[in-house]
Each structure stands twice: as C-alpha cells, then as structure tokens.
Amino acid sequence: MAGSQWESPDFEPSLPVSEKSNPLTRDLDRASPGRIVQMLQACDAQMFQEDSGGIYQRLLSEGVVKTVMEVAKRVEIILKGPEEGAIVLSGCGTSGRLAFLAASAFNRELRRLDRQPVYSYVIAGGDRALFTSQEAPEDDAGLGVAGLEKVCEGKKQVLFIGISCGLSAPFVAGQLDFCLRRPEVYTPVLIGFNPATQARSDPIPGCSFTFLSVVRRLQERAETRDAFLLNPAVGPEAVSGSSRMKGGSATKILLEAVLSAAHAAAFSHQPVTFEGVLQHMRTYEEAFQRTYTHSEEIAALVEAAGHSLRCGGTVCYLGWGSQALLGLIDASECNPTFGADYKDIRGFINGGYSSLNNNEGPLSDLGPEFLISHEDFLRLVLPGLTDRDTVVLLYSDADNLSQVVATARRVREKTRGVHAVWHHAEGNESEEQDAVHQLCLSTLSIAWPPHSSLHMQWELSTKLVLNAVSTGAHVLKGKVFRNYMVDVQVTNSKLYGRAARLLQILSGFPESRCEDALLKVIHRVDGVSGDIAVHTAAARSREKVVPLALLCLLTGCSLEEAESCLRRQPIVREAVEAFIQNK
C-alpha cells in the first residue's frame, strides 16, 4: 500500500520520518480541490493507524499510552501542590503556539475551579511568534534556557514539556539539557514524532551537546522514570516537512490527553488508567472521522480560498473563542511554510488581546501583522474587501450568535465570499444560525453528540479544516512542487538544511551543486562560503529563494532568466516546462 510505503527502511532512508515525502500526495500540486481534501484525509488517517509491530510505535501504541499515563500522574502531583510547582510547555513555531493554546485552556479550567493557575508557556521569539514567523530564535539554545528560567523562578518542582516535532530545535534542546542537569527540580518530557535515533545530530553553536545527545541522556533517565519521551511516528506530512499539520495535531492530542487525565484525577477523583487515557485519545479519532464526512464542504472552502489567493485577494478567518485562536495559529503558519505575505491569510479574534491572556499583553504597536481583533478587521480590512476575497466565520453554539449574525451582515455588504464553519450539539439549531446560513455562500456545520463536553475535539476538527483550507489554497496558487513546499523561507539552520535537501531531491544533483545554487540566489554572486547564520540572515531579504535555485538547476538558466520566468509563471513545475519548451 502507498500509505505504508514510508515505513520501509528503503524509502528515503537518509531522511527522518518528519522530513520524508508522503507517497499518498505525490501529485498534490496537480490535484483538484476535492482530490486535495481526499489526499489530506488519507494522510491525517495515518495518525491513528494501529501498531502493526513494525519498527515504529504509533500514537495509540501501548507504550505511548502508558507514557501518557506516567506523565499525567506527575502533572497530578503538581496540581495538588500548586504553590511550589509549575508545569511549563515550550516549543518553536506551531509547537509553541499549541503550548500557548494548552496552557491557556487548562489555566482557565483551574480558575473555574478557584484554583491557582500552574501552567506557563515558552515560545521561541516571544509572543510575537504567536502570530508571525520568528525562525532565528529556534537556533538559540541559550534563549530557550533564559525563557525557561524566567517562568520557573522560585519554583521547587517543575514538569517541563518540550515540543520539537522533528527532534531538532536547538531552542528546546537547550531547555532539555538544562532540566537534565537539575533533576532535583525539573522533570523533562519531550514530545516529537521521529524515532530517537533520528534526532538531529548537527552541532549547536555555543553548546557541547546536540539534540541527539540530549535525547540519549533523556532516554537513560527515562529508565528510572525521571524523564519521559513521547515520540510516536505519525507518518510523513502531506506537504513534506510541514509539521504544522499532523505534527501539530498529534501534539495537541498528546498534550490534552496528559493534562485532561491529570485534571480528572486531581479534581474529579477519576484515577489515571490505561483504558481511560486510550478512550480519551480515541475521541480525537472520532473527531477526525466526523470532520471528513464533510469533505465536499471542505473542498468548497479550499476552492474559494485558492481562487482568492490566485486573484491577489485575501482570506480572513473571523472567529470567536478557541475557534478563533486556531484561525490565528493557522494564518500565522502560512508565512514560513509557503513564503506567504501576512495579508494573504489572516486571523482575527473577538475581543482581541483581552481574549488571549498572553504573557506580553497587547502587541498592536508592533505592526499591522499584530492587529488581530474584530475591531481591527472592521476598521482596516472590511472597507477594502471585494468579491475576490474570502471570509470564513469560525464559531460554535457556545458563542454569541447574535454577534455572528451582525458581523456576517456587515461582511456580506462588501463581498459575496462569506463562509461559515460552526460546531454545535446535534439538534441545537436556532433562528440566528439560520440567519448566518442565509448570508453565507457555504456553511460547514459539524454536529456533535448532545451533552458532549469535548470541546478540545471540536478544536481539532477546526484545525483539520483550516489546515486543509490554507494548504489547499497555496497548492492551487502554485506554492507546492509535487508534495514539497518549494517557497519555504531559509531563515534558520533547520530550514537551510531542508532547502538544500529539497534541491537535491527535486533536481537529482549532488549536495555541493545544490548548495552552490542556493547560495547564489541568496547572495547574488557565485562562490560564497561561510557560516550558515550569515546565509540565513541574508536570505531574510530574499523572495522565492528555493524556487529560483530549483529552476536554475533544472533548466540551466541564469538567475535573471529564472526570475523573469517565475514572474510570468509562478507555478514552478509549469515554469520549468515552459522554459524548456521555449528554449
């Protein structure tokens, strides 16, 4: 089967699982909206595949569930003594945003119970990384340690959960090393989706350790349950290396499985059990299945968003509550993944920063990318909307539907491209929802069993939908070559290495020739050498670095010819064919 081909030791053997290409999506760049959604569904299904006794443990494997139980019991201990304990969630990019999402949600639950909040989050680049790409800090192990020390000041017992989907981020490696050297206070947990042997072995500037050496130390400590490693394989991403998708979804599942079990044990007298944890994790599989029963409606959203991007329009997620947070997260990921402008896909939340409770408070003064409230949308974006733009309303029946109706009416006055994604209990319809439906071109209505309190599963559903919308739209715009994101920004060492590997895979040329092509595009001259940090700093001011290098490699054209060709035809595979035909 194509879906399990990636598990063969002969399939792209030099790449870790998280960086392999997925055989299911080889022709993603030439797929229709409906076919794109089918491919994404097949890839997401790989998260929940049963353990077949192969070389990879899976999300629902016995060993993974047992480790979730052990970590949940450690969380429970801290929940019962919050004055001197802390639970810290940390990561880079998507991982850091999901750390923020989980920490915020479970602190809210503690406040509801009149308990002291114990959760903190750390994200590489600080709070600005919640909404924009901040790639360079991912390479700084010292920054990670400083952020961890700051939130743990005065604490006597800390459970630290570091998230690095590819077991690769120096920011997280530094934090794990710090925890391993202070076992009297810190218990480290690592979440990622590669086998331990595939952890990144490249030297980390200014450090005596690599991510791989940290993982080995953590494994040794795990034997005495003084550290924990949660690293099931969920299969290659639909777009190679885009860990915001399955990596992000599996991160959300694991974090919430751990913390939900701990809260139930601490406050509802429900002990942490294997069956209880497994049952909770399977509710996410049910959410996946329920979501993709609406494949046709998701495909309609993909088509609308793709049309907007191709026409130079914008896609706006206008949301309420946690659904809005997922819109903000999805929009923020498009810049580093697809080289998108912040205006291409944007997220807005009802209540703005007052709804977030983020560490640094309002960031509106930092620039237009940080204007995230509905008021900002109505003031700055709405006046310029036309029928080439797409607006997606994100909400549930727990939100104020009168507000949703009023907002939908205002948007509908400017554009016909209004769509809705809403979650509700089965049978819970209303006149207000009928009014929203009448104002929208399409409504994706996802019904859940009555009395269901599993709002975290609703959130996963929204995440899957929005990942499909933003990925599919960029595929239709030509940002993907086969199933590789070719317009990736080369702004840190991880992405520099990914870009060089990508050029090798797609061109078939040796590493040295591919790196020469990459450096020529970055520096505009031949024969450049030096430190990777110099190259990534220069690349921040360049556009279409990898597409230009790939076009030069595949056609033998000059950099100037490649730039001209991509201006005429931005879809790389078609640009290559057009250049060869006209040669």
N, C-alpha and C positions, 0 to 999 in steps of 0.2 A: 504493500500500500504506500502511495506517495506520502500520506500523512505521517507514517512512521519511518520513512526513509532516513530522516535526520538522525535517528538513533543508531544507525550503522556506524561502526568505527571507521569505515572507509569514506563516509560522507563529510567532505570538507574537514579533514582530520586536523588541520592546523588551527582551526578556529574554535573558541569556546562556544557552548550551546547558544548563549545570548547574542552572539555575533553571526551565527550561521544564517544562510538564506533558507526560507521555508519552501520546500518543493510544491506546496499547495498553491503558491502565489507567483509562480514563475512568470506568468503573463499578466500580472496585475495592471501594468501600465496600458494594456490594450483592452481592458475589460469594461463592460457597460456598468452603469450604477448598480443594477440588480446583481450582476455577477460579482462586482466588488464586495457587496454585502455578503453574498454566499461564501466567498473566499475568507472574509474576516470571521464569519461564523465558524467555519471549519477550523480556522486557526485558534479561535477562542476555546473551542471544544477540547483542544489538546490540553488545556489546563486541568481538566477533570478526568483525563484518561486514567484507568485503573493501573495499578502497579502490576506489570507483567513479569516481574522477576528479572528484568534486564539490568543493565549497568546503571540506570538512572532511577533514583527514588522520585516519586511523584507527589503532587500536592496532597493527595488523600492517602498516601502510604502510611503504614502503621508507625514507622519510625518518626515520620513528620508529626503525626497526630500526638504521639507520646511526648515529643519535644515541646509541642504547643502546650500540652498539659503541664509539663515541668516549669515552663516559663510563666504560665498563668498562676501557678502556686507561689512563685516568687513575687509576682505582682500582688497577689492577695495579701502576702505578709506586709508589704509596704502600705497597702490600702488600710490596713488595720493599725498602722502606726505612722500617720502622715506627717507628724511634726518634725521628725528627723529623717524621713525618707523621701526619695524622689524617683520618678520614672521619666527618663529622657529618651525621646525619639529623635533620630537625626538622619539626614541624608542630603543628597545633592539633586537639584532639578526636580523631576517628578517625585523622587523618593522623599525629598524634603517637604514638598507640598503635601504629600499624603501623611507625612509625620505631623505636619501642622493640622491637617483635617482630623486625624485621630485624636491628637492631644486636645484640640478644641472641643470635640464632641464628648469625650469622656470627662473632661473638666466640667462641662455643662451638666453632665449627669451627676457628678459629685455635688455641684452646687444645688441641684434639685433635691438632693438628699440631705442638704445642710451640712455637707462635709467640706473639708478644706481641699482645694484642688492640689493634686500632686504631679500632674503631667506638665512637662515642658517640651518644647521642640527646638531643634537647632537646624538651620538650613544654610548651606554654603552660599555666601553672598548676602546673608541677612534677609530681611523682609522684602527687599526689592526683588529677590529671587522668587518670591511667591507669584509674581506677575510678569517678570521679564527674565530673559536668559542672562545668567551670571556665570559663565563657564569657567573663567580663570580661577576663582576661589576653590573649585573642585580639586585642583592640583596642589593646594597648600595644606599640608598636614598640620602645620602649626596653627593655622586659623581654626581648624576643627577642634584642636585641643583647647584653644582660648575660649571658643564658644561654649564648650562643654564645662570648663571650669567656672565660667561666669554663672551658668544656670544652676550649678551644684554647690555654690558657695555655702558653707555651713551645714551641709547635709552629711549624715553619718552612714547612710545606706542608700545606694543608688543602683537601680537597674537601668542599664544603658542598652538601648536597641538601635544599632547602626544598620542602615539600609543601603546596600550597594548591589543593584540587580546583577551586574557583571562581576562582582567581587573585584572591583578595580579602582574605586575612587580614593586617592590619597587622603582627602579630607576625612573620610570615615576610617581609613587605616590608621591615621594618627590618633583618632579618638579611641579605637580599639586597643592600640598599643598602650596608651595612657591608662586605660582601665585594667589591662592585664598586669601592669606594673604596680597597681594599687588594689590588690584583692581584698584588703581589709574594709574597703568602702564600696568598690564597684564590682558588679556582676555584669559582664558584657554578653550581649546577644547580637549575632549577625544574621541578617536576612538577605538572601541573594538567590540567584537562580542558575548558577553554574556549579558543577562538582568542585570540591575544594581544590583538586589538582589543577583546575583551570583558572584559579585566581591569578590575577595579574602579577607577573614576576619582574616587571621593569623597575629599575631603581627609582626611588622617590627623592627628589632634590632635598638635600639637607637632612636626610634621615638614614639611619643604619639598617632599616628594615624595608621589606617590600610587602605588598598586600599578601602575597603567597606565604611569606614567613610569618606574618601575623596570624593568618588562618591556621597554619600548622600549630602555633602556640595555643591558639584558641581551642583547637581540637584536643590537644593534650589536656587542657584544663577541663574540657567537656567530659572527660572520663570520670572526673570526680564531681561533676555537676556544679562546677564553679564558673562555667561559661557554657554558652549554647550556640549551636549553628543550625539555622533553618534554611536549607538550600535545595528545595525540590527543583527538578527540571520541569519547566512548563512548555518547552519546545521553542524553536526559533520564532521570532516575531514575523508578522505578516509583511511588514516592511523591515528589511534586515537591520538589526541593531536598534530599532525604535522601542526601547524598553518602557516607554510611557504606556504602552498598550498592555500586553499580557503581564509584563513585569510589574507594571503599576497595579493592575487588577489583582494579581496574586499577592502583592504587598498589602493591599487593602484587606484582602481576605485573611491573611495570617495575622496582621495587627489586630483586627477586630475579633478574630477567634480567640486570641490570647486574652485581650482586655475584657471581652464580654464574659468569658468563663471566670475570670478573676472577680469581676464585679458581682456576678451571680453567687459566687462562693462567699464573698465578703459581706454582702448586703441582703441576699435572699436565701441564705442557708442552703444553697444547692452546691454540693461538693463538686470539684473538678473531676470529671470521669471521662474515660475514653469514649464511651458511646455519646455522651453529651457534647463533647467537642466535635466528634465526627458528624453528628447530626447537624450541629450549627454550621459546620463548613459545607455540608451538602445543601443547605438552604441557598448558598450562593450559586450552586449548580442549577438549582431550580430557577433562580433569578435569571441566569444566562438563558435557560431554555424558554422562559416566559418572554424575555425580551425579543429573541429572534423569531418568535411566532409572528412578529410584526415586520418581517423582512421587507415586504413591499412598501410599507410606510417609511421605513428607514431609508430604502433606496430612493424614494421620492425626495427626502431631505438631502441625501447625497447629491442627487441631480441638481436640485435648486442651488445648493451651496457651490457646487462645481461651476454652474452657469455664472453665478455672481463673481467668482474669482476670475474666470476666463474673461469676463467683460470688464474687469477692473473695478468691480464693486466690492462691497464688504459683507461679511457675515457677522451678525451680532447675536450673542446669547444674552437674553434679558431674563434674569432669574430671581427666584425667591428662595430663602432658606439655604439648606445644604445643596439643593439642586443648582443654585446659583454658584456656589463655591466650585462645584465640578465644572461649570461653564468657564469660570475664571481659570481653573487649572488647565483645562483642555486648550483654551485660547493661548495661554502663556507658553505652551509646549510647541506651538507651530513655528515660532521664530527659529529656535535652534534645530528643529527637526527638518524643516523644509526651506529654511532661508527666507521665511515669510516676513513681510512688514507687519508691524503691530496692528495696523489698520485693517489687515486682511480678515482676520478673525479676532473679535474682541468679546470680552465678557463683562457683564455689569450685574451688580447685586443690589437688591432692595435694602436700603439703609446704609449702603456704602461701608466705610471703615467701622462704623459703630456696630455693624453686624459681625465683624470679623474677630475682634478682640485679639489682634496680632501683637507681637512683642513691642514693635516700634510705633504703634499707633498710625494715624493718617500719614500717607506718603504722597498726597496730592501735589505737593510742591516740587516733587522730583521730575515732573514732566507729564505730558499727555498720556503716556502709557499707564500711568498710575491713577488716572481718573476713572473710577470703577463703579460709581453709584448710578442709580436710575436717573437722578437729577442731572448728573454729568451727561448721560446719554441724551436726555430730553433737551438739554441746553446746547450741546456741541455736535451731536451726531444726527439727531432726528431732523433738524432743518435741511440737511443736505441729502437725505435719503431719496432714492428714486426706485423705479421698478426693477433696476438691475441689482438691487441689494436684497439680502435675505435676513430676516429677523426671526429668531427661534425663542419662543417663550418657554421657560422651564419652571415648573411648579408642581405642587401636589395638593390634595384636598385638605391638607393641614394649613395651607396658606390662605391669605385673604383674597378670595376670588373676585370680590368687587374691585380690588386694586388691579387684578389681572385684566378684567374687562375694560376698565378705564384706560389702562396702558395700551391694550390691544387696539382700542378705538383710535387713540392718538397716532399710533404707528400706522394703522390702516389708512389714515388720511394721506400719508406720504408714499406708501408703497403697497402693492398687492402681495409682496413676498413675505407674508406673515404666516408663521407655522407655530405649532404648539407641541410640546412634549409634557404630558402630565401623568402623575401616578395617583391612583385612588383605590379605595376599597371597592370590591365588587358590589354593584348595586347602588353605589354612592354617587348618583348624578344630581345635577341641580340646574336651575334656570340660568345661573351665572355661567356655568360651563357650557350650556347650550349657546349662550351669547358669544363666548370666546370662539366656539366652534364655527359659528356663522361668520366671524370676522377673519378666519384663517383659511389659507389655501389648503392646508392639510393639518390634521390633528393626530398625533401618535398617542393614543390613550391606552395606558398599561394598567390593567385591573389586577388587584391582589386580593387574596382571601380575606373575608371580613375578620375584624379583630386582630389582624396581623400588626404586630408592633416592630416588624423587622425593617425599619426604615433604612438601615445600612444596606440591605439588599436592594432597596429602591435606588439608593445611590450608585451601587454597582451597575444597575440597569442603565441609569443615565450616563454613567461613564462609558459603557459599551456603545451606546447610541452616539454620543458625541465623538468618541474616538473614530467611529465609522464615518461620521459626517466630515470631520476635519481631514482625516486621512483620504477618504474618497474624493473630496473636493480638490485636494492637492494632487492626487493621482490624475484627475481629469484635467487639471491645469498643466500637467506635464512635469511635475516635480520628482517623478519616480522613473527610474530606468530599470525595466523588468520589475523586480521587487526590492530594489535598492534606492534609498533616498540619496540622490546624487547632488542635491543642493545643500548638503549639510555644511554648517559653519565650522571652520577649522580653528576654533578659538581656545582649545586646551590640548594637553598632550594626548588624552584619550581620543579626542576627535581627530587630531592629526594622524595618529596611528590608524584610526578607522578609515580616514580618507586615503592614506597610502595603500592599505589593504584593498580598499574598494577599487582603486585604479588598477591594481594587479589582477583582481578577479575579473573585471569587466574588459580589460584590454588584452590580458594574457602576456603582458610584457614583464620583464624582471623588476624586482623591487627598486633597484637603483635607477632605472629609467623612469619608473613611475614617480619616484620621489623627486627626480630632476624636473619632471613636468609640473609637479605640484609647486615646487619652489619657484619655478619660472613665472607661474601665474601669480603667486603671492608677491614676489619681489620685482617682477617685470624685467628681469635680466637672467642670463644663463650663469651657471657655475656658482651659485650661492651655497655656502655651508654655514654651520654654526649651531647654536643651541636651539632646541625646539621652542623654548619660551620666546626667542626672538622671532621665529617664524609665526607662531600663533598670535603674537602681538601685532605683527604686520598684517596678518590675514583679517583682522577685525575691520579693516577699512576696505576690504575687497568683497566683491559680489561674484557669485557663480564660480567660485574657485575650482571645485571638483568638476562641474560640467565642462568648463573651459579646458581643464587639463585632460579630461577624457576625450573630448572632441579632437584635441591636438594629437593625442596618442592614436586614436582610431583612424584618423584621416591623414595624418602627416601635415596638417595645415599649420600656418603660423598663428600666434596668439591673436594678432589683429584680425586674421580671417575667421578665427573661431568666434571672436566677439561679434563680428558682423553677422555671422551665420546664426548665432543664438538670438540676435535681435530680430532677425526675420522669422526664425522658427524656434521658440523656446522649449519645445519638447525634444529632449536630447536624442532619443532614438530616431526620430524623424529628421532632426538636423543632420545627423550622421549620414542618413540615407540620401538626403537632399544634396549634401556636399559632394558625396561620391558620384551621384548621377550627373551633377553639373561640372564635374572636374574636367 
